Amino acid sequence: MDLPLPTLLSQALVAFTIEFDNEFERRMPNWTTNHSPAAGTRQGPWLVSLAMWSNCMQFVGKDGVSIRELENLARTKTNLNGMERWGYIVFEPGLARDRLIRATPQGRQAQEVWRPLFSVIEDRWRARFGRNAIDPLRESLRAVITQIDVPLPDCLPILGYGLFSSGPGRKAPVERKEDLSSLPLSALLSKALLAFAIEFERGSDLSLAICANVVRVLDEKGARVRDLPLLAGVSKEAISVAMGVLRKRRIAVVEPEQPGSRTKVARLAPKGRAAQDAYRKRLGSIEEGWTARFRAKTIRKLSNALERLVGEPTAQESPLFRGLEPYPDGWRASVPKPVTLPHYPMVLHRGGYPDGS
C-alpha cells in the first residue's frame, strides 16, 4: 500500500513520540485525570507528552525565561496556563509577555528525565530497525530541512483554530544556532512534516489534520461516530473538534443510523466528496513539487527509509508497533490498543499528545 509522504512522516513521528512518552511515564512520578501511581495521590506533575518539552521545558533554564523569549526560542506557542496548572512552571510577577517563567522542583525533575530519552529511544530504533534504516532517514531529513528557508520549531505546534498547523508567524523568531546533526529524530520528522503541512494549508480551506484523519475515512455511506477514533487513530476529543468544523462547513453530516436510533453516523455531504478529492490531489501536487525542489533522489531516499519503518500501516503489519506496547502500569495499558496510527498528528492543548489523547 503506497502511503503519501506526510502520512509516512506522521506515523514515524507518532510512534517515536508514544514510545518516548511511555518511557517518560515509567521514569517520572506523575498523575493523570484517571490514572495515578497510587490511588488518590499526586506524586508528580500531571503527565504531558514530548511536545511540551520541545515547545516549553527545554528552554526554561535555571535562571528562568520570559514568555516573549520562550516563544522566540521555541518558534511556536505552548500552553503556558496548562504547564503552570499541571505543576511544571511558575510565573514571577511582571508585565504581560515579559513575565519570567521558572521551573518548579517537579519541572526540573521532569527536565532531567526528558533530556536523555531522545537518545534512549533512537538507540532502541537503531537496534530494532538497524542502523542502515535510521541513518539514511536522518540524512534525507536533514537534506530536506536545510533547503527550507523558514526556521521551524522542534515539534509540531499545538493545533489552532480549525485545527490548522500554524507556522512561525509573520514576525520571524529570534534565530538560534541549530546543528541539525545533533537534533533528535523526532525534531527532524516534525520540521519536515510541518513544512509540508504549511504548504498544504496555504491553499486549502481545511487543515491537513482534518483532511488526513477524518475526511479521508468518511464516505457517503457513513461510519459510526463511535468508530471514527479507531479508524483514524486519534482520540474521540480530536474527532469531536474535527467533526464540529466539518459540520459547520457542511462538508459532513451526523445523523441517527436509523430513525429513532441513538447510534450516530457521520457521512460526507455533497461538498465532502469534492473536499476529499481536493485533499488527495493537493497531496500529490505538493509531493511532485518537493521532488523537483529537493531533488528526486532525496525524496526517494526519504520515502524508502520511512516505508521500511512503517510497512503496512496496521497494528498487525507495521514494524512501528513493535515498540508501542505500554508498560503494565501506564495509562495507555488501560485503553484500547490502536489498530492504526494517525495520518497526521493531532497535537492538542490537552498535553500535546500526538493522537489528541
BALOBA-1460 file (C-alpha; in Angstrom, 3 decimals):
// residues 357
<rec num="1" residu="m" x="0.000" y="0.000" z="0.000"/>
<rec num="2" residu="d" x="1.586" y="3.269" z="-1.135"/>
<rec num="3" residu="l" x="1.205" y="5.962" z="1.505"/>
<rec num="4" residu="p" x="1.736" y="9.682" z="0.868"/>
<rec num="5" residu="l" x="4.869" y="11.280" z="2.285"/>
<rec num="6" residu="p" x="3.124" y="13.217" z="5.098"/>
<rec num="7" residu="t" x="1.463" y="10.003" z="6.291"/>
<rec num="8" residu="l" x="4.824" y="8.213" z="6.417"/>
<rec num="9" residu="l" x="6.353" y="11.127" z="8.329"/>
<rec num="10" residu="s" x="3.363" y="11.285" z="10.661"/>
<rec num="11" residu="q" x="3.283" y="7.634" z="11.590"/>
<rec num="12" residu="a" x="7.011" y="7.511" z="12.279"/>
<rec num="13" residu="l" x="6.740" y="10.644" z="14.436"/>
<rec num="14" residu="v" x="3.706" y="9.384" z="16.353"/>
<rec num="15" residu="a" x="5.343" y="6.021" z="17.028"/>
<rec num="16" residu="f" x="8.549" y="7.676" z="18.284"/>
<rec num="17" residu="t" x="6.525" y="10.008" z="20.495"/>
<rec num="18" residu="i" x="4.370" y="7.290" z="22.045"/>
<rec num="19" residu="e" x="7.409" y="5.147" z="22.838"/>
<rec num="20" residu="f" x="9.155" y="8.226" z="24.276"/>
<rec num="21" residu="d" x="6.096" y="9.158" z="26.353"/>
<rec num="22" residu="n" x="5.704" y="5.623" z="27.707"/>
<rec num="23" residu="e" x="9.307" y="5.686" z="28.921"/>
<rec num="24" residu="f" x="8.914" y="9.152" z="30.448"/>
<rec num="25" residu="e" x="5.814" y="7.986" z="32.306"/>
<rec num="26" residu="r" x="7.700" y="4.977" z="33.695"/>
<rec num="27" residu="r" x="10.640" y="7.068" z="34.943"/>
<rec num="28" residu="m" x="8.824" y="10.185" z="36.173"/>
<rec num="29" residu="p" x="6.359" y="10.286" z="39.111"/>
<rec num="30" residu="n" x="3.130" y="11.658" z="37.648"/>
<rec num="31" residu="w" x="-0.615" y="11.618" z="37.661"/>
<rec num="32" residu="t" x="-3.366" y="11.842" z="35.067"/>
<rec num="33" residu="t" x="-7.079" y="12.525" z="35.270"/>
<rec num="34" residu="n" x="-7.989" y="8.845" z="35.512"/>
<rec num="35" residu="h" x="-4.701" y="7.193" z="36.362"/>
<rec num="36" residu="s" x="-2.054" y="7.680" z="39.050"/>
<rec num="37" residu="p" x="0.702" y="5.518" z="40.559"/>
<rec num="38" residu="a" x="-1.246" y="5.227" z="43.797"/>
<rec num="39" residu="a" x="-4.964" y="5.800" z="44.083"/>
<rec num="40" residu="g" x="-5.767" y="9.240" z="45.404"/>
<rec num="41" residu="t" x="-2.189" y="10.535" z="45.287"/>
<rec num="42" residu="r" x="-0.369" y="13.028" z="43.091"/>
<rec num="43" residu="q" x="3.292" y="12.163" z="43.333"/>
<rec num="44" residu="g" x="4.450" y="14.387" z="40.493"/>
<rec num="45" residu="p" x="3.141" y="16.769" z="37.848"/>
<rec num="46" residu="w" x="0.264" y="15.942" z="35.535"/>
<rec num="47" residu="l" x="1.562" y="13.780" z="32.702"/>
<rec num="48" residu="v" x="2.233" y="15.515" z="29.374"/>
<rec num="49" residu="s" x="3.744" y="14.495" z="26.046"/>
<rec num="50" residu="l" x="7.046" y="15.120" z="24.254"/>
<rec num="51" residu="a" x="5.725" y="18.304" z="22.620"/>
<rec num="52" residu="m" x="5.613" y="20.072" z="25.987"/>
<rec num="53" residu="w" x="9.339" y="19.537" z="26.397"/>
<rec num="54" residu="s" x="10.003" y="20.716" z="22.861"/>
<rec num="55" residu="n" x="7.843" y="23.845" z="22.968"/>
<rec num="56" residu="c" x="8.431" y="24.799" z="26.588"/>
<rec num="57" residu="m" x="10.578" y="22.977" z="29.141"/>
<rec num="58" residu="q" x="13.778" y="22.618" z="27.113"/>
<rec num="59" residu="f" x="14.096" y="26.420" z="27.143"/>
<rec num="60" residu="v" x="13.349" y="27.048" z="30.835"/>
<rec num="61" residu="g" x="16.865" y="27.257" z="32.280"/>
<rec num="62" residu="k" x="17.938" y="27.689" z="35.883"/>
<rec num="63" residu="d" x="17.671" y="31.489" z="35.557"/>
<rec num="64" residu="g" x="14.219" y="31.292" z="34.002"/>
<rec num="65" residu="v" x="12.997" y="32.680" z="30.695"/>
<rec num="66" residu="s" x="10.492" y="35.384" z="29.766"/>
<rec num="67" residu="i" x="7.307" y="34.461" z="27.931"/>
<rec num="68" residu="r" x="8.457" y="36.532" z="24.967"/>
<rec num="69" residu="e" x="11.869" y="34.860" z="24.832"/>
<rec num="70" residu="l" x="10.364" y="31.400" z="25.249"/>
<rec num="71" residu="e" x="8.095" y="31.846" z="22.220"/>
<rec num="72" residu="n" x="11.004" y="33.175" z="20.175"/>
<rec num="73" residu="l" x="13.263" y="30.287" z="21.106"/>
<rec num="74" residu="a" x="10.583" y="27.623" z="20.676"/>
<rec num="75" residu="r" x="9.352" y="29.189" z="17.400"/>
<rec num="76" residu="t" x="5.836" y="28.305" z="18.482"/>
<rec num="77" residu="k" x="3.474" y="28.846" z="21.392"/>
<rec num="78" residu="t" x="2.873" y="26.471" z="24.261"/>
<rec num="79" residu="n" x="0.035" y="26.005" z="26.732"/>
<rec num="80" residu="l" x="1.538" y="28.124" z="29.491"/>
<rec num="81" residu="n" x="-1.585" y="28.126" z="31.635"/>
<rec num="82" residu="g" x="-1.663" y="24.362" z="31.434"/>
<rec num="83" residu="m" x="2.025" y="23.964" z="32.227"/>
<rec num="84" residu="e" x="1.538" y="26.115" z="35.323"/>
<rec num="85" residu="r" x="-1.627" y="24.300" z="36.379"/>
<rec num="86" residu="w" x="-0.009" y="20.897" z="35.800"/>
<rec num="87" residu="g" x="2.919" y="21.717" z="38.060"/>
<rec num="88" residu="y" x="5.870" y="22.274" z="35.692"/>
<rec num="89" residu="i" x="6.358" y="26.056" z="35.838"/>
<rec num="90" residu="v" x="5.586" y="29.133" z="37.899"/>
<rec num="91" residu="f" x="5.354" y="32.779" z="36.832"/>
<rec num="92" residu="e" x="7.130" y="35.610" z="38.570"/>
<rec num="93" residu="p" x="5.369" y="38.977" z="38.819"/>
<rec num="94" residu="g" x="5.806" y="41.105" z="35.730"/>
<rec num="95" residu="l" x="4.166" y="42.703" z="32.733"/>
<rec num="96" residu="a" x="2.499" y="40.590" z="30.075"/>
<rec num="97" residu="r" x="4.966" y="38.722" z="27.879"/>
<rec num="98" residu="d" x="7.975" y="39.998" z="29.824"/>
<rec num="99" residu="r" x="6.986" y="37.922" z="32.868"/>
<rec num="100" residu="l" x="9.639" y="35.428" z="33.888"/>
<rec num="101" residu="i" x="8.931" y="31.692" z="33.854"/>
<rec num="102" residu="r" x="10.765" y="29.348" z="36.199"/>
<rec num="103" residu="a" x="10.648" y="25.567" z="36.513"/>
<rec num="104" residu="t" x="9.150" y="24.118" z="39.670"/>
<rec num="105" residu="p" x="11.085" y="21.388" z="41.520"/>
<rec num="106" residu="q" x="8.848" y="18.876" z="39.735"/>
<rec num="107" residu="g" x="9.515" y="20.643" z="36.448"/>
<rec num="108" residu="r" x="13.280" y="20.400" z="36.997"/>
<rec num="109" residu="q" x="12.931" y="16.716" z="37.792"/>
<rec num="110" residu="a" x="10.971" y="16.227" z="34.570"/>
<rec num="111" residu="q" x="13.701" y="18.021" z="32.607"/>
<rec num="112" residu="e" x="16.315" y="15.617" z="33.947"/>
<rec num="113" residu="v" x="14.165" y="12.661" z="32.921"/>
<rec num="114" residu="w" x="13.347" y="14.061" z="29.461"/>
<rec num="115" residu="r" x="16.873" y="15.030" z="28.336"/>
<rec num="116" residu="p" x="18.407" y="11.585" z="27.807"/>
<rec num="117" residu="l" x="15.247" y="9.935" z="26.469"/>
<rec num="118" residu="f" x="15.725" y="11.073" z="22.870"/>
<rec num="119" residu="s" x="18.980" y="9.129" z="22.646"/>
<rec num="120" residu="v" x="17.451" y="6.188" z="24.516"/>
<rec num="121" residu="i" x="14.576" y="5.816" z="22.041"/>
<rec num="122" residu="e" x="16.712" y="6.487" z="18.982"/>
<rec num="123" residu="d" x="19.196" y="3.820" z="20.131"/>
<rec num="124" residu="r" x="16.287" y="1.412" z="20.506"/>
<rec num="125" residu="w" x="15.199" y="2.196" z="16.944"/>
<rec num="126" residu="r" x="18.703" y="1.552" z="15.644"/>
<rec num="127" residu="a" x="18.761" y="-1.801" z="17.423"/>
<rec num="128" residu="r" x="15.232" y="-2.669" z="16.273"/>
<rec num="129" residu="f" x="15.306" y="-1.477" z="12.669"/>
<rec num="130" residu="g" x="19.049" y="-1.410" z="12.004"/>
<rec num="131" residu="r" x="21.472" y="1.467" z="11.635"/>
<rec num="132" residu="n" x="21.119" y="1.180" z="7.864"/>
<rec num="133" residu="a" x="17.452" y="2.142" z="8.285"/>
<rec num="134" residu="i" x="17.762" y="5.054" z="10.738"/>
<rec num="135" residu="d" x="20.916" y="6.764" z="9.456"/>
<rec num="136" residu="p" x="19.605" y="7.201" z="5.862"/>
<rec num="137" residu="l" x="16.363" y="8.548" z="7.348"/>
<rec num="138" residu="r" x="18.232" y="11.192" z="9.345"/>
<rec num="139" residu="e" x="20.404" y="12.087" z="6.345"/>
<rec num="140" residu="s" x="17.464" y="12.545" z="3.970"/>
<rec num="141" residu="l" x="15.506" y="14.568" z="6.549"/>
<rec num="142" residu="r" x="18.475" y="16.897" z="7.014"/>
<rec num="143" residu="a" x="18.844" y="17.237" z="3.240"/>
<rec num="144" residu="v" x="15.249" y="18.474" z="3.012"/>
<rec num="145" residu="i" x="15.272" y="20.704" z="6.092"/>
<rec num="146" residu="t" x="18.478" y="22.526" z="5.126"/>
<rec num="147" residu="q" x="16.685" y="23.740" z="1.995"/>
<rec num="148" residu="i" x="13.699" y="25.159" z="3.913"/>
<rec num="149" residu="d" x="14.276" y="28.863" z="4.484"/>
<rec num="150" residu="v" x="11.814" y="29.261" z="7.378"/>
<rec num="151" residu="p" x="13.025" y="28.480" z="10.927"/>
<rec num="152" residu="l" x="10.716" y="25.764" z="12.221"/>
<rec num="153" residu="p" x="10.074" y="24.512" z="15.775"/>
<rec num="154" residu="d" x="11.412" y="21.213" z="17.089"/>
<rec num="155" residu="c" x="7.897" y="19.810" z="17.311"/>
<rec num="156" residu="l" x="4.536" y="20.205" z="15.650"/>
<rec num="157" residu="p" x="2.684" y="23.216" z="17.043"/>
<rec num="158" residu="i" x="-0.444" y="22.793" z="19.098"/>
<rec num="159" residu="l" x="-3.224" y="22.847" z="16.516"/>
<rec num="160" residu="g" x="-5.050" y="26.158" z="16.373"/>
<rec num="161" residu="y" x="-8.471" y="27.328" z="15.247"/>
<rec num="162" residu="g" x="-9.842" y="24.963" z="12.627"/>
<rec num="163" residu="l" x="-7.073" y="22.524" z="13.637"/>
<rec num="164" residu="f" x="-4.581" y="24.303" z="11.396"/>
<rec num="165" residu="s" x="-0.840" y="23.876" z="11.943"/>
<rec num="166" residu="s" x="0.403" y="27.404" z="12.400"/>
<rec num="167" residu="g" x="3.906" y="28.271" z="11.225"/>
<rec num="168" residu="p" x="6.377" y="30.639" z="12.888"/>
<rec num="169" residu="g" x="4.159" y="33.612" z="12.027"/>
<rec num="170" residu="r" x="4.735" y="36.872" z="10.197"/>
<rec num="171" residu="k" x="7.357" y="38.091" z="12.638"/>
<rec num="172" residu="a" x="10.403" y="35.913" z="12.226"/>
<rec num="173" residu="p" x="11.519" y="34.405" z="15.548"/>
<rec num="174" residu="v" x="14.890" y="35.215" z="17.024"/>
<rec num="175" residu="e" x="17.337" y="32.916" z="15.311"/>
<rec num="176" residu="r" x="19.095" y="30.351" z="17.463"/>
<rec num="177" residu="k" x="22.038" y="28.308" z="16.352"/>
<rec num="178" residu="e" x="20.914" y="24.913" z="15.214"/>
<rec num="179" residu="d" x="23.021" y="21.905" z="14.348"/>
<rec num="180" residu="l" x="20.687" y="19.554" z="12.502"/>
<rec num="181" residu="s" x="23.017" y="16.625" z="13.077"/>
<rec num="182" residu="s" x="22.522" y="16.954" z="16.840"/>
<rec num="183" residu="l" x="18.732" y="17.234" z="16.746"/>
<rec num="184" residu="p" x="16.692" y="14.210" z="17.826"/>
<rec num="185" residu="l" x="14.903" y="12.210" z="15.160"/>
<rec num="186" residu="s" x="11.540" y="13.469" z="16.410"/>
<rec num="187" residu="a" x="12.583" y="17.077" z="15.733"/>
<rec num="188" residu="l" x="13.740" y="16.264" z="12.199"/>
<rec num="189" residu="l" x="10.497" y="14.433" z="11.443"/>
<rec num="190" residu="s" x="8.480" y="17.310" z="12.904"/>
<rec num="191" residu="k" x="10.227" y="20.001" z="10.867"/>
<rec num="192" residu="a" x="9.772" y="18.169" z="7.567"/>
<rec num="193" residu="l" x="6.144" y="17.345" z="8.335"/>
<rec num="194" residu="l" x="5.299" y="20.878" z="9.446"/>
<rec num="195" residu="a" x="6.861" y="22.306" z="6.284"/>
<rec num="196" residu="f" x="4.576" y="20.035" z="4.248"/>
<rec num="197" residu="a" x="1.523" y="20.966" z="6.332"/>
<rec num="198" residu="i" x="2.165" y="24.705" z="5.999"/>
<rec num="199" residu="e" x="2.396" y="24.348" z="2.228"/>
<rec num="200" residu="f" x="-0.754" y="22.207" z="2.128"/>
<rec num="201" residu="e" x="-2.783" y="24.571" z="4.288"/>
<rec num="202" residu="r" x="-1.668" y="27.680" z="2.431"/>
<rec num="203" residu="g" x="-4.057" y="26.710" z="-0.371"/>
<rec num="204" residu="s" x="-6.671" y="24.682" z="1.498"/>
<rec num="205" residu="d" x="-9.901" y="25.574" z="3.293"/>
<rec num="206" residu="l" x="-9.382" y="22.587" z="5.583"/>
<rec num="207" residu="s" x="-6.381" y="21.694" z="7.714"/>
<rec num="208" residu="l" x="-4.204" y="18.730" z="6.878"/>
<rec num="209" residu="a" x="-5.081" y="17.242" z="10.279"/>
<rec num="210" residu="i" x="-8.802" y="17.196" z="9.477"/>
<rec num="211" residu="c" x="-8.337" y="16.004" z="5.897"/>
<rec num="212" residu="a" x="-5.860" y="13.249" z="6.694"/>
<rec num="213" residu="n" x="-7.630" y="11.839" z="9.732"/>
<rec num="214" residu="v" x="-11.337" y="12.414" z="9.210"/>
<rec num="215" residu="v" x="-12.221" y="13.421" z="5.637"/>
<rec num="216" residu="r" x="-10.041" y="10.537" z="4.448"/>
<rec num="217" residu="v" x="-12.061" y="7.845" z="6.281"/>
<rec num="218" residu="l" x="-15.560" y="9.159" z="5.527"/>
<rec num="219" residu="d" x="-17.786" y="8.438" z="2.536"/>
<rec num="220" residu="e" x="-21.408" y="8.921" z="1.529"/>
<rec num="221" residu="k" x="-22.466" y="5.631" z="3.143"/>
<rec num="222" residu="g" x="-21.273" y="6.782" z="6.543"/>
<rec num="223" residu="a" x="-19.365" y="5.448" z="9.531"/>
<rec num="224" residu="r" x="-20.490" y="5.234" z="13.124"/>
<rec num="225" residu="v" x="-19.154" y="8.210" z="15.048"/>
<rec num="226" residu="r" x="-18.012" y="5.940" z="17.872"/>
<rec num="227" residu="d" x="-15.845" y="4.013" z="15.377"/>
<rec num="228" residu="l" x="-14.030" y="7.064" z="14.000"/>
<rec num="229" residu="p" x="-11.287" y="7.185" z="16.672"/>
<rec num="230" residu="l" x="-10.361" y="3.582" z="15.858"/>
<rec num="231" residu="l" x="-10.457" y="4.194" z="12.090"/>
<rec num="232" residu="a" x="-8.410" y="7.401" z="12.266"/>
<rec num="233" residu="g" x="-6.081" y="6.515" z="15.139"/>
<rec num="234" residu="v" x="-6.875" y="9.704" z="17.072"/>
<rec num="235" residu="s" x="-8.817" y="10.401" z="20.251"/>
<rec num="236" residu="k" x="-12.563" y="10.954" z="20.431"/>
<rec num="237" residu="e" x="-11.874" y="14.512" z="21.624"/>
<rec num="238" residu="a" x="-9.868" y="15.241" z="18.463"/>
<rec num="239" residu="i" x="-12.590" y="13.645" z="16.328"/>
<rec num="240" residu="s" x="-15.227" y="15.776" z="18.050"/>
<rec num="241" residu="v" x="-13.382" y="19.014" z="17.272"/>
<rec num="242" residu="a" x="-12.784" y="17.962" z="13.659"/>
<rec num="243" residu="m" x="-16.427" y="16.964" z="13.147"/>
<rec num="244" residu="g" x="-17.507" y="20.328" z="14.522"/>
<rec num="245" residu="v" x="-15.513" y="22.058" z="11.768"/>
<rec num="246" residu="l" x="-16.799" y="19.714" z="9.053"/>
<rec num="247" residu="r" x="-20.431" y="20.073" z="10.111"/>
<rec num="248" residu="k" x="-20.198" y="23.847" z="10.343"/>
<rec num="249" residu="r" x="-18.842" y="23.972" z="6.785"/>
<rec num="250" residu="r" x="-21.436" y="21.452" z="5.568"/>
<rec num="251" residu="i" x="-18.762" y="19.036" z="4.444"/>
<rec num="252" residu="a" x="-20.067" y="16.248" z="6.677"/>
<rec num="253" residu="v" x="-23.328" y="15.480" z="8.444"/>
<rec num="254" residu="v" x="-24.057" y="13.493" z="11.590"/>
<rec num="255" residu="e" x="-27.432" y="11.778" z="11.872"/>
<rec num="256" residu="p" x="-29.049" y="8.743" z="13.513"/>
<rec num="257" residu="e" x="-28.100" y="5.435" z="11.934"/>
<rec num="258" residu="q" x="-31.815" y="4.642" z="11.718"/>
<rec num="259" residu="p" x="-34.881" y="6.699" z="12.648"/>
<rec num="260" residu="g" x="-35.038" y="6.864" z="16.420"/>
<rec num="261" residu="s" x="-31.627" y="5.237" z="16.867"/>
<rec num="262" residu="r" x="-29.193" y="6.613" z="19.435"/>
<rec num="263" residu="t" x="-26.257" y="5.467" z="17.306"/>
<rec num="264" residu="k" x="-24.870" y="8.371" z="15.286"/>
<rec num="265" residu="v" x="-23.384" y="8.048" z="11.811"/>
<rec num="266" residu="a" x="-21.096" y="10.556" z="10.084"/>
<rec num="267" residu="r" x="-21.363" y="10.916" z="6.322"/>
<rec num="268" residu="l" x="-19.804" y="13.106" z="3.672"/>
<rec num="269" residu="a" x="-22.180" y="15.777" z="2.425"/>
<rec num="270" residu="p" x="-22.180" y="16.643" z="-1.304"/>
<rec num="271" residu="k" x="-19.367" y="19.143" z="-0.634"/>
<rec num="272" residu="g" x="-17.459" y="16.415" z="1.187"/>
<rec num="273" residu="r" x="-16.572" y="14.345" z="-1.859"/>
<rec num="274" residu="a" x="-15.100" y="17.431" z="-3.519"/>
<rec num="275" residu="a" x="-13.110" y="18.160" z="-0.346"/>
<rec num="276" residu="q" x="-11.814" y="14.590" z="-0.265"/>
<rec num="277" residu="d" x="-10.770" y="14.748" z="-3.920"/>
<rec num="278" residu="a" x="-9.099" y="18.129" z="-3.381"/>
<rec num="279" residu="y" x="-7.160" y="16.732" z="-0.401"/>
<rec num="280" residu="r" x="-5.791" y="13.824" z="-2.439"/>
<rec num="281" residu="k" x="-4.909" y="15.982" z="-5.431"/>
<rec num="282" residu="r" x="-3.161" y="18.536" z="-3.243"/>
<rec num="283" residu="l" x="-1.061" y="15.848" z="-1.568"/>
<rec num="284" residu="g" x="0.090" y="14.619" z="-4.972"/>
<rec num="285" residu="s" x="0.790" y="18.121" z="-6.234"/>
<rec num="286" residu="i" x="2.945" y="19.055" z="-3.237"/>
<rec num="287" residu="e" x="4.861" y="15.776" z="-3.377"/>
<rec num="288" residu="e" x="5.626" y="16.440" z="-7.038"/>
<rec num="289" residu="g" x="6.786" y="19.928" z="-6.098"/>
<rec num="290" residu="w" x="9.024" y="18.560" z="-3.353"/>
<rec num="291" residu="t" x="10.524" y="16.043" z="-5.761"/>
<rec num="292" residu="a" x="11.500" y="18.888" z="-8.078"/>
<rec num="293" residu="r" x="12.542" y="21.280" z="-5.307"/>
<rec num="294" residu="f" x="14.561" y="18.921" z="-3.102"/>
<rec num="295" residu="r" x="15.695" y="16.542" z="-5.874"/>
<rec num="296" residu="a" x="14.057" y="13.253" z="-6.751"/>
<rec num="297" residu="k" x="16.938" y="11.261" z="-5.243"/>
<rec num="298" residu="t" x="16.488" y="12.905" z="-1.823"/>
<rec num="299" residu="i" x="12.713" y="12.433" z="-1.695"/>
<rec num="300" residu="r" x="13.006" y="8.856" z="-2.925"/>
<rec num="301" residu="k" x="15.609" y="8.119" z="-0.236"/>
<rec num="302" residu="l" x="13.376" y="9.697" z="2.409"/>
<rec num="303" residu="s" x="10.283" y="7.767" z="1.295"/>
<rec num="304" residu="n" x="12.171" y="4.477" z="1.102"/>
<rec num="305" residu="a" x="13.597" y="4.939" z="4.596"/>
<rec num="306" residu="l" x="10.166" y="5.741" z="6.028"/>
<rec num="307" residu="e" x="8.493" y="2.847" z="4.207"/>
<rec num="308" residu="r" x="10.924" y="0.428" z="5.849"/>
<rec num="309" residu="l" x="9.703" y="1.591" z="9.245"/>
<rec num="310" residu="v" x="6.006" y="1.977" z="8.519"/>
<rec num="311" residu="g" x="5.353" y="-1.089" z="6.348"/>
<rec num="312" residu="e" x="1.649" y="-1.816" z="6.163"/>
<rec num="313" residu="p" x="0.004" y="0.825" z="8.371"/>
<rec num="314" residu="t" x="-1.853" y="-1.544" z="10.719"/>
<rec num="315" residu="a" x="-1.021" y="-2.912" z="14.148"/>
<rec num="316" residu="q" x="-0.670" y="-6.398" z="12.709"/>
<rec num="317" residu="e" x="1.769" y="-5.462" z="9.939"/>
<rec num="318" residu="s" x="3.622" y="-2.225" z="10.718"/>
<rec num="319" residu="p" x="7.090" y="-2.598" z="12.300"/>
<rec num="320" residu="l" x="6.409" y="0.653" z="14.164"/>
<rec num="321" residu="f" x="4.009" y="-1.125" z="16.502"/>
<rec num="322" residu="r" x="6.797" y="-3.289" z="17.913"/>
<rec num="323" residu="g" x="7.771" y="-0.510" z="20.311"/>
<rec num="324" residu="l" x="4.302" y="0.678" z="21.267"/>
<rec num="325" residu="e" x="3.434" y="-1.878" z="23.926"/>
<rec num="326" residu="p" x="2.837" y="0.211" z="27.053"/>
<rec num="327" residu="y" x="4.188" y="-0.657" z="30.470"/>
<rec num="328" residu="p" x="1.563" y="-2.562" z="32.533"/>
<rec num="329" residu="d" x="1.000" y="0.364" z="34.901"/>
<rec num="330" residu="g" x="0.994" y="3.036" z="32.178"/>
<rec num="331" residu="w" x="-2.167" y="4.868" z="31.236"/>
<rec num="332" residu="r" x="-2.094" y="3.520" z="27.662"/>
<rec num="333" residu="a" x="-2.330" y="-0.022" z="29.053"/>
<rec num="334" residu="s" x="-5.817" y="0.820" z="30.338"/>
<rec num="335" residu="v" x="-7.248" y="1.991" z="26.998"/>
<rec num="336" residu="p" x="-7.926" y="0.054" z="23.764"/>
<rec num="337" residu="k" x="-4.818" y="-0.608" z="21.698"/>
<rec num="338" residu="p" x="-4.629" y="1.349" z="18.432"/>
<rec num="339" residu="v" x="-5.049" y="-0.548" z="15.179"/>
<rec num="340" residu="t" x="-3.578" y="2.269" z="13.105"/>
<rec num="341" residu="l" x="-1.573" y="5.438" z="13.683"/>
<rec num="342" residu="p" x="-2.752" y="8.934" z="12.728"/>
<rec num="343" residu="h" x="-2.180" y="10.106" z="9.184"/>
<rec num="344" residu="y" x="-1.374" y="13.484" z="10.734"/>
<rec num="345" residu="p" x="-0.617" y="14.089" z="14.436"/>
<rec num="346" residu="m" x="-3.423" y="15.798" z="16.344"/>
<rec num="347" residu="v" x="-1.397" y="17.778" z="18.902"/>
<rec num="348" residu="l" x="-3.921" y="19.497" z="21.166"/>
<rec num="349" residu="h" x="-3.623" y="21.834" z="24.143"/>
<rec num="350" residu="r" x="-4.537" y="18.930" z="26.463"/>
<rec num="351" residu="g" x="-0.888" y="17.925" z="26.935"/>
<rec num="352" residu="g" x="0.479" y="17.697" z="23.428"/>
<rec num="353" residu="y" x="-0.215" y="14.024" z="22.774"/>
<rec num="354" residu="p" x="0.213" y="13.142" z="19.075"/>
<rec num="355" residu="d" x="-3.148" y="11.365" z="18.879"/>
<rec num="356" residu="g" x="-5.025" y="14.089" z="20.746"/>
<rec num="357" residu="s" x="-5.381" y="11.965" z="23.915"/>
